[in-house]
Amino acid sequence: MGIGTSLLLIAIGAVLRFAVHASVSGVRLHTVGLILIGVGVIGLVVSLLWLGSARRRGTVVERDVY
């Protein structure tokens, strides 16, 4: 999951959690929104950690200096 997807999940979850006042039989939209926010935050943290570790894994080239 990329950074963009994580932000999209957070945004959709926030809309469901805070802006939607409809009710659906058998589904609590506030809970679904909270779950989407949580998954988005976890995905964002994992993506940022992955990106940070990829930058540190730079290639080291050993050269002989004469």
Order of alpha helices (4+ residues) and beta strands (2+ residues): alpha-alpha
